[in-house]
């Protein structure tokens, strides 16, 4: 254990809060949930109640190695966020910018092959079957606007 406490810890390309316990501090990584974080800490033989700022560089390196390939270190495959990856064919877990880039690539592929989900993504609409008449009005409104109704009523009154 290192003797000095680190309030800010740079880990896996992200700045994390060193005052939080290990499992909750690891949740600061994009793509990391509480269950996976707890499992990774247990696989590294660390106490989950320890603070992230108390860890030595060797302990941080051990956590980093487990996060590189969690399936090979004994983390169950159902905890991974990218199972049966189309590019590699295996189960992988992506974190941070890798997750964001792969997600954008998937949406681009759906748009290119003109799938229904790709069409909905391209138009900025809901993708998974939600109603859009009253909900999802942030940004671009989908329902009928009051001005359009008033124009229609005025045109009907004139004729």
C-alpha positions as CSV (number, residue, x, y, z in Angstrom):
1,X,0.0,0.0,0.0
2,X,1.2,3.5,-0.8
3,X,1.6,5.8,2.2
4,X,0.1,8.9,0.6
5,X,-3.6,9.2,-0.3
6,X,-4.5,10.2,-3.8
7,X,-7.7,12.2,-4.1
8,X,-7.7,12.0,-7.9
9,X,-6.7,8.8,-9.6
10,X,-6.1,8.4,-13.3
11,X,-7.4,5.0,-14.3
12,X,-8.1,3.5,-17.7
13,X,-8.1,6.9,-19.4
14,X,-10.5,8.4,-16.9
15,X,-10.1,10.6,-13.8
16,X,-11.8,9.0,-10.9
17,X,-12.6,10.2,-7.3
18,X,-10.1,8.6,-4.9
19,X,-12.3,9.2,-1.8
20,X,-14.9,6.7,-3.0
21,X,-14.8,2.9,-2.2
22,X,-13.4,0.7,-5.0
23,X,-16.7,-0.6,-6.4
24,X,-18.3,2.9,-6.5
25,X,-15.2,4.6,-7.8
26,X,-15.0,2.1,-10.7
27,X,-18.5,2.9,-11.7
28,X,-17.1,6.2,-12.9
29,X,-15.8,4.4,-16.0
30,X,-18.3,4.4,-18.9
31,X,-19.5,0.9,-19.4
32,X,-18.9,-0.3,-15.8
33,X,-21.8,-1.2,-13.5
34,X,-21.8,-1.9,-9.8
35,X,-22.0,-5.7,-10.3
36,X,-19.1,-5.9,-12.7
37,X,-17.1,-3.5,-10.6
38,X,-17.6,-5.7,-7.5
39,X,-16.7,-8.8,-9.5
40,X,-13.5,-7.3,-10.8
41,X,-12.5,-6.1,-7.3
42,X,-13.1,-9.7,-6.0
43,X,-11.0,-11.2,-8.8
44,X,-8.2,-8.8,-8.0
45,X,-8.2,-10.1,-4.4
46,X,-8.9,-6.6,-3.0
47,X,-11.2,-5.4,-0.2
48,X,-14.3,-3.6,-1.8
49,X,-14.4,-1.3,1.3
50,X,-11.0,0.2,0.5
51,X,-10.8,3.7,-0.9
52,X,-9.5,4.0,-4.4
53,X,-6.9,6.6,-3.3
54,X,-5.3,4.1,-0.9
55,X,-4.4,1.6,-3.6
56,X,-0.8,1.2,-4.7
57,X,0.3,1.4,-8.3
58,X,0.6,-2.4,-8.4
59,X,-3.0,-2.9,-7.2
60,X,-4.2,-0.4,-9.9
61,X,-2.2,-2.3,-12.5
62,X,-3.8,-5.6,-11.4
63,X,-7.3,-4.0,-11.8
64,X,-6.3,-2.7,-15.2
65,X,-5.1,-6.1,-16.3
66,X,-8.4,-7.7,-15.3
67,X,-10.4,-5.0,-17.1
68,X,-8.4,-5.6,-20.3
69,X,-10.0,-9.1,-20.6
70,X,-12.4,-9.9,-17.8
71,X,-13.7,-13.1,-19.4
72,X,-10.2,-14.7,-19.4
73,X,-9.9,-13.7,-15.7
74,X,-13.0,-15.6,-14.6
75,X,-15.7,-13.0,-14.8
76,X,-18.9,-14.6,-16.1
77,X,-19.8,-13.9,-19.7
78,X,-23.3,-12.7,-18.8
79,X,-21.7,-9.6,-17.1
80,X,-20.0,-8.4,-20.3
81,X,-21.6,-5.7,-22.4
82,X,-20.6,-7.0,-25.8
83,X,-21.5,-10.6,-26.1
84,X,-21.0,-12.4,-29.5
85,X,-19.3,-9.4,-31.0
86,X,-19.8,-9.3,-34.8
87,X,-16.2,-8.2,-35.5
88,X,-14.4,-10.7,-33.2
89,X,-17.0,-13.4,-32.6
90,X,-16.1,-13.6,-28.9
91,X,-17.4,-12.0,-25.7
92,X,-15.7,-8.7,-24.9
93,X,-16.3,-5.9,-22.5
94,X,-15.8,-2.4,-23.8
95,X,-15.1,0.7,-21.6
96,X,-14.9,4.4,-22.2
97,X,-14.3,5.7,-25.7
98,X,-14.1,2.1,-27.2
99,X,-17.7,1.6,-26.2
100,X,-18.8,4.9,-27.7
101,X,-17.0,4.3,-30.9
102,X,-18.3,0.7,-31.3
103,X,-21.9,2.0,-30.6
104,X,-21.6,4.6,-33.3
105,X,-20.2,2.1,-35.7
106,X,-23.2,-0.2,-35.1
107,X,-25.6,2.6,-35.8
108,X,-23.8,3.6,-38.9
109,X,-23.9,0.0,-40.1
110,X,-27.7,-0.1,-39.4
111,X,-28.1,3.1,-41.5
112,X,-26.1,1.7,-44.4
113,X,-28.0,-1.5,-44.7
114,X,-31.3,0.5,-44.4
115,X,-32.7,-1.5,-41.5
116,X,-35.8,-0.2,-39.6
117,X,-33.7,0.6,-36.6
118,X,-31.2,2.4,-38.8
119,X,-34.1,4.5,-40.4
120,X,-35.4,5.5,-36.9
121,X,-31.9,6.4,-35.7
122,X,-31.3,8.5,-38.9
123,X,-34.5,10.4,-38.4
124,X,-33.9,10.9,-34.6
125,X,-37.1,9.0,-33.6
126,X,-37.7,6.4,-31.0
127,X,-36.2,3.0,-32.0
128,X,-37.8,0.4,-29.7
129,X,-41.5,0.8,-30.4
130,X,-42.4,3.6,-28.0
131,X,-45.2,6.0,-28.8
132,X,-44.2,9.3,-30.2
133,X,-47.4,11.3,-30.3
134,X,-47.2,12.7,-26.8
135,X,-43.8,11.6,-25.5
136,X,-40.3,12.2,-26.9
137,X,-40.9,15.8,-27.8
138,X,-37.5,17.0,-26.6
139,X,-35.6,18.6,-29.6
140,X,-37.9,18.0,-32.5
141,X,-41.6,17.9,-31.8
142,X,-43.5,15.2,-33.5
143,X,-47.1,15.8,-32.6
144,X,-49.5,18.5,-34.0
145,X,-48.6,22.0,-33.1
146,X,-51.1,24.6,-32.1
147,X,-50.1,27.0,-34.9
148,X,-50.8,24.4,-37.5
149,X,-54.3,23.7,-36.1
150,X,-55.1,27.5,-36.0
151,X,-54.0,27.8,-39.7
152,X,-56.2,24.9,-40.7
153,X,-59.2,26.2,-38.9
154,X,-58.8,29.7,-40.5
155,X,-58.5,28.2,-44.0
156,X,-61.6,26.0,-43.4
157,X,-63.6,29.1,-42.2
158,X,-62.6,31.0,-45.4
159,X,-63.9,28.3,-47.7
